[in-house]
Amino acid sequence: MTTPLSPAQIARQIGEVLPEAVTDFNESAIFVSSEALFEVARFLKENLDLDYLASITAVDFFEHFELIYHLTSIKYNHSVVLKTRCYERENPTLPSLVSLWRGADLQEREVYDLMGVSFSGHPNLKRIFLWSGFKGHPLRKDYPNA
């Protein structure tokens, strides 16, 4: 079983290197600003050996989108949950993490396709489930029901 790292301890370590990056933490996750997402992710990969991106998902809270990243260290068998929020509804954009974890490629495309969150720097950001002419993003709360 993978051992979760203490969000409080990890938030402190991040804060020592990137003082404005952590916006909050709780018993299960660390929240970082969307502007600092890439640098925080790189720090976690390089300094805590979180070498595996297990999943990316997004939740629509109407007033913001919350993206959740599950990171794991295969070597040390520990994990951390990283969250960020995107408050722009018309064109929500976050930095792509594909250059850090190749596995982010399809997962970011899925979030883009179904939720409409773009990832700047993604090498091939296009729909993965729905056709290119499809209007809207069906997992958004404001998507009209058919």
C-alpha positions in Angstrom: 0.0 0.0 0.0 1.3 3.5 -0.9 1.9 5.7 2.1 0.5 9.2 1.8 3.0 12.0 2.7 1.9 14.6 5.2 0.5 17.6 3.3 1.6 19.9 6.1 5.2 18.8 5.8 5.2 18.9 2.0 3.6 22.3 2.0 6.3 23.6 4.4 9.1 22.2 2.1 7.5 23.8 -1.0 7.1 27.1 0.9 10.8 27.1 1.7 11.6 27.1 -2.1 8.5 28.7 -3.6 7.2 31.0 -0.9 4.0 32.2 -2.6 3.1 28.8 -4.2 1.1 27.1 -1.5 -2.4 28.6 -0.9 -3.7 26.0 1.5 -3.5 22.4 2.7 -5.6 20.0 4.6 -5.2 16.5 5.9 -5.4 15.0 2.4 -4.1 17.5 -0.2 -1.9 20.6 -0.9 -3.4 23.5 -2.8 -1.1 25.6 -5.0 -1.7 28.7 -7.1 -2.3 27.9 -10.8 0.6 30.2 -11.7 3.0 28.1 -9.6 1.7 24.7 -10.6 4.5 23.8 -13.0 7.3 24.8 -10.6 5.7 23.0 -7.7 5.2 19.9 -9.8 8.9 20.0 -10.9 10.0 20.5 -7.3 8.0 17.5 -6.2 9.3 15.3 -9.0 13.0 16.3 -8.6 13.2 16.6 -4.8 10.7 14.0 -3.5 11.1 11.5 -6.3 7.4 11.7 -7.2 8.1 10.1 -10.6 4.7 8.8 -11.5 1.6 10.9 -12.3 -1.2 8.4 -11.5 -4.1 10.7 -12.5 -5.4 14.1 -13.3 -9.0 15.0 -12.9 -11.1 18.1 -12.7 -14.2 19.2 -10.8 -16.5 22.0 -11.8 -17.7 24.1 -8.8 -19.3 26.8 -10.9 -17.2 29.5 -9.4 -14.0 27.7 -10.3 -12.5 24.5 -11.7 -10.4 22.4 -9.3 -7.8 20.1 -10.8 -6.5 17.2 -8.8 -3.1 15.6 -9.4 -2.2 12.2 -7.8 1.6 11.9 -7.6 3.4 8.7 -6.5 7.0 7.7 -5.9 7.6 4.3 -7.2 11.0 4.1 -5.6 9.8 5.1 -2.1 6.2 4.0 -2.3 4.7 7.3 -1.1 2.2 9.7 -2.6 0.8 13.2 -2.5 -2.4 14.9 -3.8 -1.8 18.2 -5.4 -4.7 20.6 -6.2 -5.0 23.9 -8.0 -7.9 26.1 -8.9 -8.7 27.9 -12.1 -11.2 30.8 -11.7 -11.5 31.7 -15.4 -14.7 30.2 -16.9 -14.5 31.4 -20.4 -11.0 30.2 -21.2 -9.6 28.3 -18.2 -5.9 27.6 -18.8 -3.2 25.9 -16.7 0.4 24.9 -17.6 0.8 21.5 -19.1 2.8 18.9 -17.1 3.6 16.7 -20.1 7.3 17.8 -20.1 7.5 16.4 -16.5 5.4 13.3 -16.9 4.6 11.9 -20.3 1.5 10.3 -18.9 0.0 13.7 -18.5 -0.5 13.8 -22.3 -3.8 11.8 -22.6 -5.1 12.9 -19.2 -4.8 16.6 -20.0 -6.5 15.9 -23.3 -9.3 14.2 -21.5 -9.8 17.2 -19.1 -9.7 19.5 -22.1 -12.2 17.5 -24.0 -14.8 17.0 -21.3 -14.3 20.1 -19.0 -12.8 22.7 -21.4 -9.7 23.4 -19.4 -6.8 24.2 -21.7 -3.1 23.4 -21.0 -0.6 25.8 -22.2 2.5 24.2 -23.7 0.7 20.9 -24.4 2.2 19.3 -27.5 -1.1 18.0 -29.0 -4.1 19.5 -27.2 -7.1 18.2 -29.1 -10.3 16.3 -28.3 -9.8 12.7 -27.4 -13.3 11.3 -26.9 -15.6 13.7 -28.9 -15.3 14.8 -32.5 -13.5 18.1 -33.4 -16.8 19.9 -34.2 -18.6 19.0 -31.0 -19.9 22.1 -29.2 -19.2 22.5 -25.5 -17.8 20.3 -22.8 -20.3 17.7 -21.4 -18.9 17.4 -17.8 -19.3 21.1 -17.0 -22.2 21.9 -14.8 -23.5 24.5 -17.2 -23.6 22.1 -20.2 -27.2 21.9 -21.4 -28.8 18.5 -20.9 -30.1 16.9 -24.1 
